[in-house]
Amino acid sequence: MPIRFSVDASGFDLINATRRHGRLDRTALGDLASAAEAAGIDRLVLADPDGGQDLATLAAWIVHATSSLGVEIEHRAGSIEPEIAARQIATLDQLSGGRLTVRVTPPTGEGLSHEESFARLDENLVLLKRLWSNDSPIDHEGRYFRLKAAFSAAKPFNGASVSLAVGGVSGTALQVAARHADVFILPALGVDEASQTIERVRSAATAYGRRKTIRFVLPVGVANTQGEHAPAAVALPSGTPARIAWFLGAYLDAGVTDFIATGLRSASELAAFDAKVVRQAHAAHGEQDDARRLGSPAANVLVGQWSRHSR
């Protein structure tokens, strides 16, 4: 699989300004999206833990301003009725040309246990997929949701489902991810722990015939201009671009396919991340693949460099 980089845009100053002042600089948002696209970023990740922004509308503006940049938005299961959610998500996916990823999270604050929260998430995802794949209204009488003649005329751009991202490390969370996720969001883990978690997800996904279809994304903290790293992410080491590439390579060998950069706050920091990390990692990853395909003696040397670093 090709290596992919995403950027968590929730820490960017222009988006935070909306929370503080209630105004959004549309031009700056478009410029940020264009800069991310030019840098070869796979997608911008939009999250709003305070619930004060319309992420779908922000995503629509970003995909309108770009031609290939993907966008990821968060959707909390049950925050709106499944029928409405199915229509809104599929419509945005159609407008994006299939560039949408939805990070689905379990409900919170409703007196549900951990197992109940993920059971509700599972039922919600089953319903979304049914609404997207059915050409006629459906009925549903479940543990958490009841639908009567529910229907979504809007369907995902690329098939039966929008790309879905799920996270969590409990056995319950891994089972839901194994059944539904196209992308599994890893927590900030060391190389060995990441490898073990990836194998657990793949093992669970085997029962659904999905062992080889799930991508695994790791959050990596990038120091901003003040030298601060974002929390809940694996901190990238300072040093040469080659050292950073080798650091990421250890995770690639462990099964990670995607990296989400957190901690960036401006377009200039994004450009620096592109030059120092993205380009170097793509170049090194390409060289590694070439050496493996050729079966040359250089392959053992190169793979060893990627694997030994930071273990």
C-alpha positions as CSV (number, residue, x, y, z in Angstrom):
1,M,0.0,0.0,0.0
2,P,1.2,3.5,-0.7
3,I,2.1,5.6,2.4
4,R,-0.4,8.4,3.1
5,F,-0.2,11.6,5.2
6,S,-3.2,13.4,6.7
7,V,-3.2,16.6,8.7
8,D,-5.4,17.3,11.7
9,A,-6.7,20.8,10.9
10,S,-8.5,21.3,14.2
11,G,-5.4,23.1,15.7
12,F,-5.0,25.6,12.9
13,D,-5.3,29.2,14.0
14,L,-7.8,30.2,11.3
15,I,-10.2,27.5,12.5
16,N,-9.8,28.2,16.2
17,A,-10.5,31.9,15.4
18,T,-14.0,30.8,14.5
19,R,-14.5,29.4,18.0
20,R,-13.2,32.6,19.5
21,H,-14.8,35.3,17.3
22,G,-17.6,33.5,15.5
23,R,-16.1,34.4,12.1
24,L,-14.4,32.3,9.5
25,D,-11.9,33.6,6.9
26,R,-13.1,31.8,3.8
27,T,-10.2,32.9,1.7
28,A,-7.7,31.6,4.3
29,L,-9.5,28.3,4.5
30,G,-9.4,27.9,0.8
31,D,-5.7,28.8,0.8
32,L,-5.0,26.2,3.5
33,A,-6.8,23.5,1.5
34,S,-4.9,24.4,-1.6
35,A,-1.6,24.3,0.3
36,A,-2.4,20.9,1.7
37,E,-3.3,19.6,-1.8
38,A,-0.1,21.0,-3.3
39,A,1.9,19.3,-0.5
40,G,0.6,15.9,-1.4
41,I,-1.5,15.6,1.8
42,D,-4.1,12.9,1.4
43,R,-6.8,14.6,3.5
44,L,-7.5,17.2,6.1
45,V,-9.1,16.0,9.3
46,L,-11.8,18.1,10.8
47,A,-12.8,17.6,14.4
48,D,-14.8,19.7,16.8
49,P,-14.8,18.4,20.3
50,D,-16.8,21.4,21.5
51,G,-19.6,20.8,19.0
52,G,-19.7,24.5,18.0
53,Q,-19.0,24.1,14.2
54,D,-20.8,22.5,11.3
55,L,-18.0,20.1,10.1
56,A,-20.0,19.0,7.0
57,T,-20.2,22.6,5.7
58,L,-16.5,23.2,6.3
59,A,-15.8,20.0,4.5
60,A,-18.0,21.0,1.6
61,W,-16.1,24.3,1.2
62,I,-12.7,22.5,1.3
63,V,-13.6,19.9,-1.4
64,H,-15.1,22.8,-3.5
65,A,-11.7,24.6,-3.3
66,T,-9.7,21.6,-4.3
67,S,-9.7,18.7,-6.9
68,S,-8.0,15.8,-5.1
69,L,-7.7,16.6,-1.4
70,G,-9.7,14.3,0.8
71,V,-11.5,15.4,3.9
72,E,-12.3,13.5,7.1
73,I,-15.1,14.6,9.4
74,E,-16.3,13.2,12.8
75,H,-19.8,11.8,13.3
76,R,-21.0,10.7,16.7
77,A,-23.4,7.7,16.4
78,G,-26.9,8.7,17.3
79,S,-26.3,12.5,17.4
80,I,-28.8,12.7,14.6
81,E,-31.3,10.1,13.3
82,P,-29.6,7.4,11.0
83,E,-31.9,8.3,8.1
84,I,-30.8,11.9,8.2
85,A,-27.2,11.1,8.7
86,A,-27.2,8.7,5.8
87,R,-28.6,11.4,3.5
88,Q,-26.2,14.1,4.6
89,I,-23.1,12.0,4.5
90,A,-23.8,10.4,1.1
91,T,-24.7,13.8,-0.4
92,L,-21.4,15.3,0.8
93,D,-19.5,12.2,-0.5
94,Q,-21.2,12.7,-3.9
95,L,-20.2,16.4,-4.0
96,S,-16.7,15.5,-3.0
97,G,-16.4,12.9,-5.8
98,G,-15.7,10.2,-3.2
99,R,-13.1,12.1,-1.2
100,L,-14.9,11.9,2.1
101,T,-13.9,9.8,5.1
102,V,-16.2,9.7,8.2
103,R,-14.7,9.1,11.6
104,V,-17.5,7.5,13.5
105,T,-17.4,7.6,17.3
106,P,-19.6,6.0,20.0
107,P,-22.1,8.1,21.9
108,T,-21.1,9.6,25.3
109,G,-22.9,11.1,28.2
110,E,-26.0,9.0,28.0
111,G,-25.4,6.7,30.8
112,L,-24.3,3.9,28.5
113,S,-21.5,1.5,29.5
114,H,-18.5,1.1,27.2
115,E,-20.0,-2.1,25.7
116,E,-23.4,-0.4,25.2
117,S,-21.8,2.6,23.5
118,F,-20.0,0.4,21.0
119,A,-23.1,-1.8,20.5
120,R,-25.0,1.4,19.6
121,L,-22.2,2.4,17.3
122,D,-22.3,-1.0,15.6
123,E,-26.1,-0.8,15.1
124,N,-25.8,2.7,13.7
125,L,-23.2,1.6,11.2
126,V,-25.3,-1.3,10.1
127,L,-28.2,1.0,9.5
128,L,-26.1,3.6,7.5
129,K,-24.9,0.8,5.2
130,R,-28.4,-0.6,4.8
131,L,-29.7,2.9,3.9
132,W,-26.9,3.4,1.4
133,S,-27.3,0.0,-0.3
134,N,-31.1,-0.2,-0.5
135,D,-33.1,1.2,-3.3
136,S,-36.4,1.1,-1.4
137,P,-37.4,2.1,2.1
138,I,-36.4,-0.1,5.1
139,D,-37.9,-0.9,8.5
140,H,-35.7,-1.6,11.5
141,E,-36.6,-2.6,15.1
142,G,-33.3,-2.8,17.0
143,R,-31.9,-2.3,20.5
144,Y,-31.2,1.4,20.1
145,F,-32.9,2.5,16.8
146,R,-36.3,2.1,15.3
147,L,-37.0,3.0,11.7
148,K,-40.1,2.9,9.6
149,A,-40.0,3.2,5.9
150,A,-36.6,5.0,6.1
151,F,-34.9,5.8,2.8
152,S,-31.9,7.7,1.5
153,A,-32.0,8.6,-2.2
154,A,-28.4,9.8,-1.9
155,K,-25.9,7.0,-2.2
156,P,-22.1,7.0,-1.7
157,F,-20.0,8.0,-4.7
158,N,-17.8,4.8,-4.9
159,G,-20.2,2.1,-4.0
160,A,-22.1,0.7,-1.0
161,S,-20.5,2.8,1.7
162,V,-18.5,5.9,2.4
163,S,-15.0,5.4,3.8
164,L,-15.4,4.8,7.5
165,A,-12.7,5.3,10.2
166,V,-13.1,3.8,13.7
167,G,-10.7,3.8,16.7
168,G,-10.4,2.2,20.2
169,V,-8.3,-0.4,21.8
170,S,-10.8,-2.5,23.8
171,G,-11.9,-5.9,22.5
172,T,-15.3,-4.5,21.9
173,A,-14.0,-1.6,19.8
174,L,-11.7,-3.8,17.8
175,Q,-14.7,-6.1,16.9
176,V,-16.7,-3.1,15.6
177,A,-13.7,-1.8,13.7
178,A,-13.1,-5.3,12.2
179,R,-16.6,-5.4,10.9
180,H,-17.0,-1.9,9.6
181,A,-13.8,0.2,9.4
182,D,-11.9,1.0,6.2
183,V,-9.4,2.9,8.4
184,F,-8.5,2.0,11.9
185,I,-7.2,4.9,14.1
186,L,-4.4,3.8,16.3
187,P,-3.7,5.5,19.6
188,A,-0.2,6.9,20.3
189,L,1.7,3.6,20.6
190,G,5.3,2.4,20.3
191,V,6.3,0.3,17.4
192,D,5.8,-3.1,19.1
193,E,2.4,-2.1,20.6
194,A,1.2,-0.8,17.3
195,S,2.2,-4.0,15.6
196,Q,0.3,-6.1,18.2
197,T,-2.8,-3.9,17.9
198,I,-2.8,-4.1,14.1
199,E,-2.5,-7.9,14.3
200,R,-5.4,-8.0,16.7
201,V,-7.6,-6.0,14.3
202,R,-6.6,-8.1,11.3
203,S,-7.3,-11.3,13.2
204,A,-10.8,-10.1,14.1
205,A,-11.4,-8.9,10.6
206,T,-10.6,-12.3,9.1
207,A,-14.1,-13.5,10.2
208,Y,-15.6,-10.8,8.0
209,G,-13.3,-11.4,5.0
210,R,-11.7,-8.0,5.6
211,R,-8.2,-8.8,6.9
212,K,-6.4,-7.2,3.9
213,T,-8.8,-4.2,3.4
214,I,-8.2,-2.1,6.5
215,R,-5.7,0.7,6.6
216,F,-4.0,1.7,9.9
217,V,-3.4,5.3,10.8
218,L,-1.0,6.6,13.5
219,P,-1.2,10.1,15.0
220,V,2.3,11.8,14.9
221,G,2.9,15.0,16.8
222,V,4.8,17.7,14.9
223,A,6.5,20.5,16.9
224,N,5.0,23.9,16.1
225,T,7.0,27.1,15.8
226,Q,7.0,27.3,19.7
227,G,8.5,23.8,19.9
228,E,5.3,22.3,21.4
229,H,4.1,18.9,20.4
230,A,0.4,18.0,20.3
231,P,-0.8,15.5,23.0
232,A,-2.1,12.0,22.3
233,A,0.4,11.5,19.4
234,V,3.7,9.9,18.8
235,A,6.2,12.7,18.8
236,L,8.3,12.9,15.6
237,P,12.1,13.0,16.5
238,S,14.1,16.2,15.7
239,G,17.1,15.7,13.4
240,T,17.7,15.0,9.7
241,P,15.0,14.2,7.3
242,A,16.6,10.8,6.8
243,R,16.3,10.1,10.5
244,I,12.6,11.0,10.5
245,A,12.0,8.8,7.5
246,W,13.6,5.8,9.2
247,F,11.5,6.5,12.3
248,L,8.3,6.4,10.2
249,G,9.7,3.3,8.4
250,A,9.7,1.3,11.6
251,Y,6.0,1.9,11.9
252,L,5.4,1.0,8.2
253,D,7.2,-2.3,8.8
254,A,4.8,-2.8,11.8
255,G,1.8,-2.4,9.5
256,V,0.9,1.3,9.7
257,T,-0.2,2.7,6.4
258,D,-1.2,6.2,7.2
259,F,0.0,9.0,9.4
260,I,-2.0,11.9,10.8
261,A,0.1,15.0,11.6
262,T,-1.1,16.8,14.7
263,G,0.1,20.1,16.2
264,L,0.3,22.2,13.0
265,R,-1.2,25.6,13.2
266,S,-0.6,27.5,10.0
267,A,0.0,27.0,6.2
268,S,3.7,27.8,6.7
269,E,4.1,25.0,9.3
270,L,2.3,22.7,6.9
271,A,4.8,23.6,4.1
272,A,7.7,22.9,6.5
273,F,6.1,19.5,7.4
274,D,5.8,18.7,3.7
275,A,9.5,19.6,3.0
276,K,11.0,17.9,6.0
277,V,8.7,14.9,6.4
278,V,6.3,14.1,3.6
279,R,8.7,14.3,0.6
280,Q,11.5,12.5,2.4
281,A,9.2,9.7,3.6
282,H,7.8,9.2,0.2
283,A,11.3,9.1,-1.3
284,A,12.6,6.6,1.2
285,H,9.5,4.5,1.1
286,G,9.8,4.3,-2.7
287,E,13.4,3.3,-2.5
288,Q,12.6,0.6,0.0
289,D,9.9,-0.8,-2.3
290,D,12.2,-0.7,-5.3
291,A,14.9,-2.5,-3.4
292,R,12.5,-5.2,-2.3
293,R,11.1,-5.7,-5.8
294,L,14.6,-6.0,-7.3
295,G,15.7,-8.4,-4.6
296,S,19.1,-6.8,-4.5
297,P,21.6,-7.0,-1.7
298,A,20.7,-3.3,-1.0
299,A,17.3,-4.4,0.1
300,N,18.5,-6.1,3.3
301,V,20.6,-3.0,4.2
302,L,17.7,-0.5,3.5
303,V,15.0,-2.6,5.3
304,G,17.4,-3.0,8.2
305,Q,17.9,0.7,8.5
306,W,14.1,1.3,8.5
307,S,13.4,-1.4,11.0
308,R,16.3,-0.8,13.5
309,H,15.7,2.9,13.9
310,S,14.0,3.8,17.3
311,R,13.3,0.2,18.2
